[in-house]
Amino acid sequence: MNQSFKKQKDFIVCIDSDGCAMDTMDIKHQKCFGPYLVDVFDLKDSERFIEIWDRINLYSQTRGCNRFKGLVLSLEEYGYEGDFSRLQNWVATTNELSNRSLVKEIEKCGGKDLELALQWSEKVNIGIKTLREHDAPFNNVLRSMAIIKQFADIAVVSSANNEAIIDEWTRHGLLPFVDLVFGQDQGTKAFCLNHLREYGYQSKNILMVGDSPGDLDSAQQAQTNFFPILCKKEDESWDQLVLEALGKLVYQDFNEEYQQQLITKFNKNLVV
């Protein structure tokens, strides 16, 4: 956490990265996450597993979940025959779903399943770097962030690894608008949103912008506002964010009725 940060505005807009600001989610999962998992865990029915992985991580109510949660959910549905009880326990109990935390768990109790999970995650991080020519923000993101910055501070709140966030956002000119980066290494999104109060932001002045149910859950856990970037309607969503929701936030009109309208629209847009 950046303890030296001092808030400039009364409001802060927190933006998820993959699938929300950056049009990178599908390609990362289809080129790296799923195929590498098949390889590392030596899964025999690769086609069936990839279908499970993509549905869980891209097209359902678990869209955008942390990679290790997605790993456990996918192995469970696939019916993985190896013992991955240590991995299941770590994912269920740790406060930090990151490579760093996983290394500590391996040092503490060992376990082939934990080692395979770390090997896979590190391989994914390396693989994502090879996709650099394919990543880009959605069309209206840069313009929208320039507008948001006039009225609010901006934080990245993402479950992606920090190195990838900083690399992508720097190359596409987004990082100069950002005051804080909370990635995989800083903990859960809910934890990071709660942490913002330590900088002096009131809950009602914090807005989480995200594309997944996990982003909504995190905002609700932290008792902050939520604005959805709708899958397949990203450009329209970013326009609504700056033309409508930002004004409601700044003028204290982001009320329960408006929040529920956004949530209903968000849920209808996702495949159950």
Backbone as CSV, one residue per row, in Angstrom:
resi,resn,N_x,N_y,N_z,CA_x,CA_y,CA_z,C_x,C_y,C_z
1,MET,0.833,-1.188,0.000,0.000,0.000,0.000,0.876,1.249,0.000
2,ASN,0.429,2.278,-0.671,1.193,3.517,-0.736,0.805,4.418,0.431
3,GLN,1.531,4.267,1.547,1.184,5.018,2.751,1.439,6.511,2.584
4,SER,2.295,6.898,1.649,2.628,8.310,1.472,1.597,9.054,0.628
5,PHE,0.656,8.334,0.034,-0.350,8.976,-0.825,-1.244,9.911,-0.021
6,LYS,-1.526,11.069,-0.568,-2.454,12.024,0.032,-3.563,12.299,-0.982
7,LYS,-4.802,12.149,-0.544,-5.925,12.357,-1.475,-5.979,13.810,-1.936
8,GLN,-6.300,13.978,-3.216,-6.406,15.311,-3.813,-7.861,15.770,-3.899
9,LYS,-8.765,14.809,-4.078,-10.185,15.107,-4.238,-10.967,14.391,-3.130
10,ASP,-12.216,14.767,-2.958,-13.064,14.105,-1.963,-13.550,12.747,-2.451
11,PHE,-13.500,12.548,-3.770,-14.030,11.335,-4.378,-12.905,10.511,-4.993
12,ILE,-13.116,9.188,-5.060,-12.157,8.329,-5.757,-12.919,7.292,-6.580
13,VAL,-12.518,7.147,-7.828,-13.102,6.157,-8.732,-12.089,5.027,-8.888
14,CYS,-12.521,3.822,-8.534,-11.658,2.636,-8.568,-12.026,1.810,-9.797
15,ILE,-11.039,1.482,-10.614,-11.300,0.855,-11.908,-10.596,-0.495,-11.998
16,ASP,-11.369,-1.515,-12.320,-10.794,-2.833,-12.589,-10.049,-2.773,-13.920
17,SER,-9.134,-3.705,-14.156,-8.319,-3.663,-15.371,-8.868,-4.587,-16.466
18,ASP,-8.583,-5.879,-16.378,-8.970,-6.817,-17.439,-10.484,-6.892,-17.613
19,GLY,-10.946,-6.677,-18.841,-12.358,-6.793,-19.149,-13.174,-5.573,-18.774
20,CYS,-12.520,-4.601,-18.151,-13.221,-3.392,-17.723,-12.597,-2.170,-18.397
21,ALA,-11.340,-1.885,-18.075,-10.610,-0.822,-18.781,-9.867,-1.377,-19.990
22,MET,-9.279,-2.561,-19.822,-8.461,-3.169,-20.865,-9.211,-4.297,-21.563
23,ASP,-9.183,-4.286,-22.880,-9.824,-5.334,-23.680,-8.861,-6.505,-23.810
24,THR,-8.592,-7.146,-22.676,-7.564,-8.188,-22.626,-8.067,-9.490,-22.016
25,MET,-9.256,-9.481,-21.491,-9.701,-10.610,-20.687,-9.826,-11.900,-21.493
26,ASP,-10.536,-11.836,-22.618,-10.768,-13.050,-23.404,-9.460,-13.674,-23.874
27,ILE,-8.576,-12.860,-24.436,-7.361,-13.418,-25.022,-6.436,-14.007,-23.952
28,LYS,-6.377,-13.389,-22.778,-5.526,-13.922,-21.708,-6.014,-15.292,-21.251
29,HIS,-7.334,-15.432,-21.135,-7.876,-16.714,-20.682,-7.760,-17.781,-21.763
30,GLN,-8.022,-17.404,-23.000,-8.048,-18.395,-24.075,-6.668,-18.781,-24.584
31,LYS,-5.684,-17.899,-24.411,-4.320,-18.198,-24.859,-3.410,-18.675,-23.731
32,CYS,-3.675,-18.237,-22.505,-2.744,-18.527,-21.402,-3.378,-19.336,-20.269
33,PHE,-4.340,-18.761,-19.580,-4.847,-19.388,-18.360,-5.303,-20.834,-18.570
34,GLY,-6.253,-21.047,-19.479,-6.797,-22.385,-19.690,-5.801,-23.379,-20.263
35,PRO,-5.185,-23.064,-21.410,-4.243,-24.005,-22.017,-3.049,-24.350,-21.128
36,TYR,-2.513,-23.370,-20.414,-1.369,-23.637,-19.532,-1.775,-24.545,-18.376
37,LEU,-3.012,-24.401,-17.912,-3.473,-25.242,-16.817,-3.591,-26.697,-17.266
38,VAL,-4.106,-26.889,-18.474,-4.184,-28.236,-19.050,-2.802,-28.876,-19.076
39,ASP,-1.809,-28.099,-19.462,-0.439,-28.590,-19.576,0.172,-28.892,-18.206
40,VAL,0.112,-27.941,-17.286,0.782,-28.088,-15.986,0.140,-29.185,-15.141
41,PHE,-1.207,-29.259,-15.165,-1.891,-30.257,-14.354,-2.134,-31.566,-15.115
42,ASP,-1.618,-31.638,-16.354,-1.688,-32.852,-17.167,-3.122,-33.375,-17.274
43,LEU,-4.022,-32.499,-17.712,-5.427,-32.865,-17.831,-5.670,-33.548,-19.178
44,LYS,-6.305,-34.683,-19.154,-6.434,-35.509,-20.360,-7.482,-34.990,-21.334
45,ASP,-8.638,-34.577,-20.795,-9.726,-34.106,-21.659,-9.636,-32.582,-21.761
46,SER,-8.706,-32.126,-22.584,-8.425,-30.694,-22.654,-9.617,-29.889,-23.170
47,GLU,-10.320,-30.422,-24.151,-11.446,-29.691,-24.735,-12.536,-29.444,-23.695
48,ARG,-12.863,-30.481,-22.923,-13.906,-30.328,-21.895,-13.451,-29.363,-20.816
49,PHE,-12.162,-29.446,-20.437,-11.683,-28.552,-19.388,-11.695,-27.098,-19.850
50,ILE,-11.248,-26.847,-21.072,-11.222,-25.467,-21.582,-12.632,-24.881,-21.608
51,GLU,-13.621,-25.698,-21.972,-15.022,-25.229,-21.967,-15.427,-24.836,-20.545
52,ILE,-15.056,-25.658,-19.581,-15.367,-25.373,-18.175,-14.669,-24.098,-17.720
53,TRP,-13.368,-24.003,-18.043,-12.581,-22.842,-17.617,-13.166,-21.536,-18.177
54,ASP,-13.456,-21.522,-19.484,-13.965,-20.301,-20.109,-15.332,-19.916,-19.551
55,ARG,-16.177,-20.899,-19.338,-17.512,-20.585,-18.808,-17.405,-19.995,-17.407
56,ILE,-16.603,-20.601,-16.559,-16.466,-20.132,-15.183,-15.825,-18.751,-15.123
57,ASN,-14.816,-18.521,-15.935,-14.009,-17.303,-15.798,-14.397,-16.155,-16.718
58,LEU,-15.215,-16.446,-17.753,-15.565,-15.405,-18.720,-17.057,-15.153,-18.862
59,TYR,-17.871,-16.203,-18.803,-19.248,-16.066,-19.270,-20.325,-16.320,-18.222
60,SER,-19.965,-16.391,-16.964,-20.962,-16.710,-15.940,-20.844,-15.754,-14.762
61,GLN,-21.555,-16.058,-13.701,-21.565,-15.200,-12.518,-20.224,-15.202,-11.776
62,THR,-19.319,-16.090,-12.151,-17.975,-16.070,-11.550,-16.961,-15.373,-12.466
63,ARG,-17.448,-14.710,-13.508,-16.578,-13.947,-14.412,-15.655,-13.033,-13.609
64,GLY,-14.380,-13.065,-13.961,-13.431,-12.138,-13.349,-12.960,-12.510,-11.963
65,CYS,-13.263,-13.728,-11.516,-12.801,-14.110,-10.185,-11.279,-14.261,-10.178
66,ASN,-10.690,-14.224,-9.007,-9.249,-14.407,-8.870,-8.812,-15.712,-9.545
67,ARG,-7.633,-15.699,-10.143,-7.167,-16.869,-10.902,-7.147,-18.149,-10.074
68,PHE,-6.790,-18.047,-8.796,-6.699,-19.243,-7.965,-8.084,-19.771,-7.576
69,LYS,-9.045,-18.867,-7.404,-10.425,-19.307,-7.192,-10.937,-20.000,-8.443
70,GLY,-10.649,-19.402,-9.613,-11.047,-20.015,-10.871,-10.406,-21.379,-11.061
71,LEU,-9.163,-21.504,-10.626,-8.444,-22.778,-10.712,-9.164,-23.861,-9.914
72,VAL,-9.482,-23.572,-8.667,-10.137,-24.561,-7.810,-11.534,-24.905,-8.332
73,LEU,-12.310,-23.888,-8.697,-13.662,-24.141,-9.208,-13.629,-25.016,-10.463
74,SER,-12.662,-24.742,-11.337,-12.573,-25.491,-12.599,-12.126,-26.930,-12.370
75,LEU,-11.145,-27.122,-11.505,-10.686,-28.484,-11.189,-11.796,-29.292,-10.523
76,GLU,-12.565,-28.621,-9.660,-13.669,-29.321,-8.982,-14.724,-29.758,-9.989
77,GLU,-15.119,-28.858,-10.890,-16.154,-29.222,-11.866,-15.632,-30.265,-12.853
78,TYR,-14.374,-30.159,-13.215,-13.772,-31.112,-14.150,-13.702,-32.507,-13.534
79,GLY,-13.567,-32.574,-12.210,-13.395,-33.860,-11.541,-11.950,-34.292,-11.513
80,TYR,-11.050,-33.335,-11.255,-9.609,-33.619,-11.215,-9.331,-34.721,-10.193
81,GLU,-8.601,-35.748,-10.617,-8.423,-36.933,-9.784,-7.264,-36.814,-8.800
82,GLY,-6.374,-35.835,-9.013,-5.272,-35.658,-8.078,-5.754,-35.016,-6.779
83,ASP,-4.947,-35.116,-5.752,-5.262,-34.509,-4.460,-4.901,-33.025,-4.511
84,PHE,-5.924,-32.183,-4.424,-5.630,-30.747,-4.382,-6.288,-30.101,-3.158
85,SER,-6.317,-30.869,-2.066,-6.960,-30.409,-0.826,-6.194,-29.251,-0.185
86,ARG,-4.852,-29.275,-0.286,-4.091,-28.155,0.286,-4.384,-26.869,-0.479
87,LEU,-4.501,-26.988,-1.800,-4.823,-25.827,-2.629,-6.224,-25.313,-2.302
88,GLN,-7.183,-26.211,-2.161,-8.549,-25.818,-1.823,-8.575,-25.085,-0.482
89,ASN,-7.839,-25.608,0.491,-7.818,-25.002,1.815,-7.169,-23.623,1.791
90,TRP,-6.062,-23.507,1.050,-5.378,-22.206,0.969,-6.274,-21.157,0.327
91,VAL,-6.918,-21.511,-0.781,-7.800,-20.563,-1.469,-8.952,-20.145,-0.565
92,ALA,-9.454,-21.082,0.245,-10.605,-20.800,1.109,-10.239,-19.963,2.333
93,THR,-8.967,-19.979,2.744,-8.619,-19.364,4.027,-7.644,-18.185,3.952
94,THR,-6.886,-18.063,2.856,-5.870,-17.012,2.808,-6.489,-15.625,2.661
95,ASN,-5.797,-14.626,3.183,-6.221,-13.231,3.017,-5.635,-12.617,1.756
96,GLU,-4.734,-13.345,1.101,-4.058,-12.787,-0.077,-3.875,-13.870,-1.128
97,LEU,-4.687,-13.830,-2.163,-4.594,-14.799,-3.249,-3.586,-14.300,-4.277
98,SER,-2.318,-14.567,-4.016,-1.240,-14.097,-4.880,-0.123,-15.124,-4.913
99,ASN,0.778,-14.974,-5.880,1.941,-15.861,-5.940,2.766,-15.757,-4.666
100,ARG,2.936,-14.548,-4.178,3.739,-14.331,-2.968,3.170,-15.102,-1.778
101,SER,1.859,-15.020,-1.606,1.209,-15.734,-0.516,1.304,-17.249,-0.717
102,LEU,1.205,-17.671,-1.977,1.290,-19.102,-2.280,2.681,-19.640,-1.975
103,VAL,3.712,-18.875,-2.267,5.088,-19.281,-1.943,5.226,-19.509,-0.438
104,LYS,4.666,-18.616,0.360,4.726,-18.744,1.824,4.014,-20.005,2.290
105,GLU,2.882,-20.320,1.639,2.126,-21.517,2.000,2.917,-22.777,1.659
106,ILE,3.604,-22.763,0.531,4.434,-23.906,0.136,5.577,-24.096,1.131
107,GLU,6.187,-22.988,1.542,7.276,-23.061,2.522,6.789,-23.598,3.862
108,LYS,5.530,-23.308,4.181,4.978,-23.711,5.470,4.556,-25.178,5.497
109,CYS,3.865,-25.630,4.426,3.306,-26.987,4.491,3.573,-27.852,3.264
110,GLY,4.193,-27.297,2.224,4.487,-28.093,1.036,3.221,-28.571,0.346
111,GLY,3.383,-29.481,-0.607,2.239,-30.035,-1.319,2.390,-29.883,-2.819
112,LYS,2.278,-31.010,-3.536,2.437,-30.980,-4.993,1.397,-30.083,-5.649
113,ASP,0.161,-30.110,-5.123,-0.896,-29.302,-5.731,-0.577,-27.810,-5.636
114,LEU,-0.027,-27.386,-4.499,0.360,-25.978,-4.334,1.500,-25.619,-5.289
115,GLU,2.448,-26.533,-5.432,3.588,-26.285,-6.326,3.137,-26.196,-7.783
116,LEU,2.193,-27.055,-8.166,1.660,-26.995,-9.526,0.913,-25.688,-9.761
117,ALA,0.164,-25.245,-8.766,-0.578,-23.989,-8.894,0.376,-22.814,-9.078
118,LEU,1.475,-22.818,-8.335,2.459,-21.741,-8.472,3.141,-21.801,-9.835
119,GLN,3.487,-23.019,-10.264,4.118,-23.190,-11.582,3.203,-22.660,-12.681
120,TRP,1.921,-22.992,-12.584,0.937,-22.518,-13.570,0.817,-21.001,-13.546
121,SER,0.695,-20.427,-12.363,0.507,-18.977,-12.242,1.708,-18.208,-12.763
122,GLU,2.901,-18.700,-12.473,4.117,-18.041,-12.967,4.209,-18.160,-14.487
123,LYS,3.805,-19.322,-15.013,3.811,-19.518,-16.464,2.813,-18.575,-17.134
124,VAL,1.657,-18.377,-16.507,0.658,-17.436,-17.030,1.228,-16.028,-17.088
125,ASN,1.903,-15.608,-16.014,2.479,-14.258,-15.987,3.484,-14.055,-17.114
126,ILE,4.270,-15.077,-17.378,5.242,-15.005,-18.482,4.503,-14.974,-19.827
127,GLY,3.481,-15.828,-19.952,2.720,-15.900,-21.196,2.000,-14.608,-21.529
128,ILE,1.485,-13.936,-20.512,0.763,-12.682,-20.726,1.683,-11.639,-21.366
129,LYS,2.956,-11.694,-21.018,3.910,-10.734,-21.597,4.037,-10.913,-23.111
130,THR,3.789,-12.125,-23.595,3.891,-12.370,-25.040,2.683,-11.818,-25.794
131,LEU,1.643,-11.402,-25.062,0.424,-10.883,-25.688,0.426,-9.366,-25.781
132,ARG,1.566,-8.749,-25.527,1.633,-7.292,-25.424,1.105,-6.579,-26.676
133,GLU,1.300,-7.182,-27.836,0.832,-6.537,-29.067,-0.683,-6.634,-29.243
134,HIS,-1.326,-7.462,-28.414,-2.764,-7.691,-28.562,-3.586,-6.935,-27.535
135,ASP,-2.933,-6.285,-26.557,-3.718,-5.606,-25.526,-3.989,-4.156,-25.910
136,ALA,-5.125,-3.655,-25.450,-5.522,-2.265,-25.703,-6.693,-1.930,-24.796
137,PRO,-6.815,-0.668,-24.411,-7.997,-0.276,-23.640,-9.220,-0.219,-24.550
138,PHE,-10.409,-0.321,-23.969,-11.626,-0.122,-24.743,-11.654,1.321,-25.257
139,ASN,-12.420,1.552,-26.312,-12.353,2.800,-27.068,-12.474,4.074,-26.235
140,ASN,-13.388,4.099,-25.281,-13.691,5.348,-24.585,-12.973,5.512,-23.249
141,VAL,-12.058,4.616,-22.930,-11.451,4.622,-21.601,-10.535,5.822,-21.377
142,LEU,-9.632,6.081,-22.303,-8.672,7.170,-22.115,-9.395,8.512,-21.970
143,ARG,-10.332,8.767,-22.866,-11.112,10.008,-22.793,-11.889,10.097,-21.480
144,SER,-12.472,8.983,-21.071,-13.275,8.972,-19.847,-12.427,9.215,-18.612
145,MET,-11.230,8.636,-18.581,-10.366,8.828,-17.418,-9.903,10.283,-17.308
146,ALA,-9.688,10.925,-18.442,-9.302,12.344,-18.429,-10.419,13.199,-17.823
147,ILE,-11.667,12.832,-18.096,-12.809,13.552,-17.530,-12.935,13.254,-16.033
148,ILE,-12.847,11.969,-15.669,-12.971,11.566,-14.265,-11.931,12.277,-13.399
149,LYS,-10.714,12.388,-13.926,-9.600,12.955,-13.170,-9.856,14.399,-12.749
150,GLN,-10.715,15.096,-13.451,-11.038,16.480,-13.094,-11.884,16.565,-11.824
151,PHE,-12.572,15.463,-11.493,-13.509,15.488,-10.369,-13.149,14.512,-9.243
152,ALA,-12.288,13.546,-9.530,-12.016,12.497,-8.545,-10.601,11.960,-8.696
153,ASP,-10.081,11.411,-7.612,-8.845,10.639,-7.700,-9.183,9.301,-8.354
154,ILE,-8.167,8.615,-8.865,-8.387,7.354,-9.581,-7.451,6.278,-9.040
155,ALA,-8.013,5.100,-8.794,-7.220,3.939,-8.383,-7.527,2.772,-9.307
156,VAL,-6.515,1.963,-9.589,-6.742,0.668,-10.226,-6.964,-0.326,-9.092
157,VAL,-8.069,-1.072,-9.139,-8.334,-2.126,-8.160,-8.620,-3.396,-8.959
158,SER,-7.649,-4.283,-9.008,-7.699,-5.426,-9.931,-7.115,-6.669,-9.278
159,SER,-7.542,-7.828,-9.743,-6.947,-9.084,-9.280,-5.823,-9.538,-10.210
160,ALA,-5.517,-8.740,-11.234,-4.374,-9.039,-12.112,-3.074,-8.767,-11.356
161,ASN,-1.973,-9.346,-11.836,-0.717,-9.109,-11.141,-0.215,-7.693,-11.436
162,ASN,0.434,-7.111,-10.437,0.812,-5.696,-10.491,1.693,-5.358,-11.688
163,GLU,2.631,-6.236,-11.991,3.560,-5.974,-13.092,2.825,-5.817,-14.409
164,ALA,1.840,-6.701,-14.641,1.067,-6.633,-15.887,0.234,-5.358,-15.943
165,ILE,-0.375,-4.982,-14.821,-1.188,-3.758,-14.781,-0.341,-2.552,-15.157
166,ILE,0.786,-2.402,-14.478,1.622,-1.221,-14.690,2.173,-1.191,-16.111
167,ASP,2.551,-2.356,-16.636,3.064,-2.430,-18.003,1.998,-1.995,-19.003
168,GLU,0.808,-2.582,-18.897,-0.272,-2.295,-19.855,-0.748,-0.843,-19.748
169,TRP,-0.981,-0.387,-18.564,-1.528,0.960,-18.372,-0.511,2.035,-18.738
170,THR,0.778,1.722,-18.583,1.824,2.675,-18.991,1.890,2.762,-20.513
171,ARG,1.924,1.614,-21.188,2.064,1.600,-22.644,0.898,2.264,-23.363
172,HIS,-0.274,2.241,-22.746,-1.460,2.802,-23.405,-1.852,4.171,-22.855
173,GLY,-0.954,4.793,-22.087,-1.160,6.168,-21.654,-2.197,6.370,-20.573
174,LEU,-2.559,5.301,-19.863,-3.571,5.407,-18.816,-2.969,5.722,-17.445
175,LEU,-1.752,5.243,-17.203,-1.186,5.337,-15.857,-1.014,6.778,-15.355
176,PRO,-0.730,7.767,-16.211,-0.607,9.142,-15.702,-1.874,9.669,-15.017
177,PHE,-3.025,9.060,-15.283,-4.265,9.488,-14.643,-4.490,8.792,-13.293
178,VAL,-3.637,7.810,-12.983,-3.859,6.936,-11.827,-3.051,7.400,-10.615
179,ASP,-3.719,7.413,-9.458,-3.061,7.802,-8.210,-2.576,6.599,-7.409
180,LEU,-3.305,5.493,-7.473,-2.985,4.305,-6.690,-3.213,3.055,-7.529
181,VAL,-2.367,2.049,-7.345,-2.541,0.759,-8.015,-2.639,-0.338,-6.958
182,PHE,-3.787,-0.996,-6.907,-3.993,-2.141,-6.030,-4.190,-3.368,-6.915
183,GLY,-3.167,-4.200,-7.017,-3.252,-5.409,-7.822,-3.306,-6.647,-6.957
184,GLN,-3.002,-7.777,-7.578,-3.071,-9.066,-6.902,-2.264,-9.079,-5.602
185,ASP,-1.120,-8.407,-5.597,-0.224,-8.455,-4.445,-0.766,-7.728,-3.219
186,GLN,-1.743,-6.844,-3.407,-2.247,-6.062,-2.276,-3.411,-6.724,-1.545
187,GLY,-3.937,-7.811,-2.085,-5.039,-8.495,-1.412,-6.325,-8.431,-2.208
188,THR,-7.424,-8.823,-1.582,-8.709,-8.866,-2.274,-9.182,-7.453,-2.611
189,LYS,-10.092,-7.381,-3.575,-10.624,-6.073,-3.956,-11.380,-5.431,-2.793
190,ALA,-12.137,-6.235,-2.042,-12.872,-5.696,-0.892,-11.904,-5.124,0.136
191,PHE,-10.810,-5.826,0.373,-9.794,-5.344,1.316,-9.234,-4.006,0.847
192,CYS,-8.939,-3.907,-0.446,-8.359,-2.671,-0.990,-9.353,-1.519,-0.928
193,LEU,-10.618,-1.786,-1.230,-11.642,-0.746,-1.153,-11.810,-0.255,0.284
194,ASN,-11.809,-1.178,1.227,-11.892,-0.799,2.634,-10.689,0.035,3.056
195,HIS,-9.532,-0.319,2.517,-8.291,0.376,2.876,-8.324,1.854,2.481
196,LEU,-9.108,2.185,1.462,-9.169,3.570,0.993,-9.670,4.531,2.069
197,ARG,-10.425,4.019,3.030,-10.893,4.882,4.118,-9.719,5.435,4.928
198,GLU,-8.627,4.694,4.951,-7.448,5.154,5.691,-6.831,6.403,5.065
199,TYR,-7.157,6.640,3.799,-6.674,7.855,3.135,-7.644,9.020,3.323
200,GLY,-8.794,8.754,3.957,-9.735,9.825,4.257,-10.977,9.869,3.395
201,TYR,-11.174,8.875,2.520,-12.377,8.861,1.683,-13.561,8.288,2.466
202,GLN,-14.712,8.921,2.359,-15.934,8.364,2.926,-16.469,7.295,1.983
203,SER,-17.138,6.295,2.544,-17.656,5.185,1.731,-18.532,5.670,0.585
204,LYS,-19.383,6.654,0.854,-20.308,7.149,-0.167,-19.590,7.883,-1.292
205,ASN,-18.309,8.209,-1.077,-17.527,8.931,-2.085,-16.586,8.014,-2.868
206,ILE,-16.707,6.701,-2.644,-15.894,5.711,-3.347,-16.767,4.991,-4.368
207,LEU,-16.304,4.921,-5.610,-17.037,4.232,-6.676,-16.155,3.146,-7.263
208,MET,-16.647,1.900,-7.233,-15.953,0.780,-7.859,-16.532,0.558,-9.243
209,VAL,-15.688,0.620,-10.263,-16.097,0.386,-11.644,-15.570,-0.984,-12.061
210,GLY,-16.464,-1.898,-12.407,-16.014,-3.246,-12.742,-16.953,-3.956,-13.698
211,ASP,-16.503,-5.110,-14.189,-17.263,-5.860,-15.191,-17.722,-7.217,-14.697
212,SER,-17.385,-7.572,-13.453,-17.682,-8.925,-12.978,-18.499,-8.891,-11.690
213,PRO,-19.242,-9.972,-11.412,-19.957,-10.069,-10.139,-19.035,-9.941,-8.931
214,GLY,-17.781,-10.373,-9.085,-16.824,-10.217,-8.001,-16.564,-8.760,-7.666
215,ASP,-16.588,-7.898,-8.680,-16.430,-6.463,-8.448,-17.626,-5.910,-7.669
216,LEU,-18.809,-6.355,-8.041,-20.019,-5.948,-7.324,-19.972,-6.430,-5.874
217,ASP,-19.613,-7.702,-5.682,-19.532,-8.254,-4.326,-18.529,-7.472,-3.479
218,SER,-17.400,-7.127,-4.076,-16.368,-6.388,-3.341,-16.881,-5.018,-2.918
219,ALA,-17.572,-4.342,-3.834,-18.135,-3.031,-3.516,-19.168,-3.139,-2.399
220,GLN,-19.990,-4.177,-2.449,-21.014,-4.347,-1.417,-20.386,-4.689,-0.071
221,GLN,-19.344,-5.529,-0.091,-18.649,-5.858,1.158,-18.028,-4.618,1.789
222,ALA,-17.493,-3.740,0.953,-16.837,-2.526,1.441,-17.817,-1.368,1.619
223,GLN,-19.088,-1.617,1.275,-20.152,-0.604,1.406,-19.834,0.657,0.595
224,THR,-19.360,0.420,-0.629,-19.095,1.521,-1.558,-20.056,1.423,-2.742
225,ASN,-20.053,2.422,-3.590,-20.889,2.420,-4.797,-20.276,1.521,-5.871
226,PHE,-21.137,1.064,-6.782,-20.679,0.199,-7.875,-21.265,0.665,-9.193
227,PHE,-20.407,0.718,-10.221,-20.881,0.995,-11.577,-20.399,-0.115,-12.495
228,PRO,-21.310,-0.754,-13.241,-20.930,-1.879,-14.091,-20.501,-1.477,-15.505
229,ILE,-19.419,-2.073,-15.965,-19.055,-2.042,-17.384,-19.600,-3.340,-17.980
230,LEU,-20.577,-3.227,-18.834,-21.280,-4.402,-19.338,-20.479,-5.121,-20.417
231,CYS,-20.349,-6.433,-20.277,-19.679,-7.270,-21.265,-20.354,-7.109,-22.622
232,LYS,-19.571,-6.852,-23.648,-20.015,-6.636,-25.027,-20.677,-5.267,-25.250
233,LYS,-20.776,-4.458,-24.178,-21.340,-3.105,-24.302,-20.430,-2.112,-23.596
234,GLU,-19.130,-2.339,-23.737,-18.167,-1.565,-22.953,-18.152,-0.078,-23.311
235,ASP,-18.182,0.244,-24.607,-18.111,1.655,-25.010,-19.316,2.438,-24.486
236,GLU,-20.482,1.841,-24.620,-21.707,2.456,-24.117,-21.630,2.651,-22.590
237,SER,-21.066,1.671,-21.907,-20.963,1.737,-20.448,-20.039,2.865,-20.004
238,TRP,-18.901,3.006,-20.668,-17.963,4.064,-20.302,-18.568,5.444,-20.539
239,ASP,-19.361,5.578,-21.599,-20.054,6.848,-21.837,-21.031,7.146,-20.701
240,GLN,-21.794,6.138,-20.294,-22.763,6.336,-19.213,-22.051,6.696,-17.904
241,LEU,-20.881,6.102,-17.687,-20.115,6.384,-16.473,-19.802,7.874,-16.346
242,VAL,-19.279,8.465,-17.423,-18.854,9.865,-17.315,-19.995,10.858,-17.558
243,LEU,-20.988,10.462,-18.345,-22.075,11.386,-18.665,-23.199,11.375,-17.633
244,GLU,-23.248,10.316,-16.837,-24.358,10.179,-15.895,-23.894,9.860,-14.474
245,ALA,-23.199,8.723,-14.303,-22.868,8.240,-12.958,-21.885,9.150,-12.227
246,LEU,-20.906,9.701,-12.941,-19.922,10.567,-12.301,-20.586,11.798,-11.681
247,GLY,-21.520,12.381,-12.400,-22.247,13.536,-11.877,-23.063,13.177,-10.648
248,LYS,-23.705,12.005,-10.678,-24.488,11.559,-9.525,-23.585,11.341,-8.311
249,LEU,-22.379,10.826,-8.544,-21.434,10.624,-7.446,-21.024,11.966,-6.834
250,VAL,-20.593,12.886,-7.680,-20.055,14.164,-7.206,-21.137,15.023,-6.542
251,TYR,-22.360,14.958,-7.053,-23.443,15.779,-6.487,-24.289,15.000,-5.483
252,GLN,-23.739,13.867,-5.003,-24.356,13.087,-3.919,-25.764,12.601,-4.268
253,ASP,-25.924,12.227,-5.540,-27.217,11.723,-6.000,-27.125,10.256,-6.422
254,PHE,-26.035,9.596,-6.016,-25.841,8.176,-6.327,-26.592,7.373,-5.251
255,ASN,-27.938,7.376,-5.354,-28.764,6.830,-4.280,-29.055,5.335,-4.479
256,GLU,-29.785,4.762,-3.537,-30.071,3.330,-3.571,-30.867,2.926,-4.802
257,GLU,-31.817,3.753,-5.171,-32.656,3.447,-6.337,-31.801,3.377,-7.608
258,TYR,-30.909,4.345,-7.780,-30.040,4.361,-8.954,-29.091,3.168,-8.937
259,GLN,-28.542,2.870,-7.737,-27.638,1.726,-7.625,-28.332,0.436,-8.018
260,GLN,-29.566,0.258,-7.580,-30.294,-0.973,-7.889,-30.605,-1.078,-9.378
261,GLN,-30.878,0.033,-10.027,-31.097,0.036,-11.476,-29.854,-0.484,-12.207
262,LEU,-28.700,-0.008,-11.771,-27.443,-0.423,-12.397,-27.185,-1.915,-12.177
263,ILE,-27.449,-2.388,-10.960,-27.202,-3.793,-10.632,-28.136,-4.705,-11.425
264,THR,-29.394,-4.317,-11.542,-30.363,-5.118,-12.299,-29.937,-5.236,-13.766
265,LYS,-29.533,-4.127,-14.336,-29.073,-4.116,-15.730,-27.823,-4.980,-15.894
266,PHE,-26.945,-4.917,-14.925,-25.698,-5.701,-14.931,-25.998,-7.190,-14.902
267,ASN,-26.863,-7.610,-13.996,-27.159,-9.037,-13.863,-27.872,-9.599,-15.088
268,LYS,-28.729,-8.796,-15.696,-29.455,-9.244,-16.896,-28.497,-9.457,-18.082
269,ASN,-27.376,-8.745,-18.052,-26.431,-8.815,-19.162,-25.519,-10.040,-19.106
270,LEU,-25.456,-10.683,-17.942,-24.587,-11.861,-17.779,-25.357,-13.152,-17.952
271,VAL,-24.740,-14.123,-18.582,-25.341,-15.455,-18.714,-25.259,-16.140,-17.368
272,VAL,-26.373,-16.699,-16.926,-26.383,-17.416,-15.640,-25.752,-18.773,-15.812
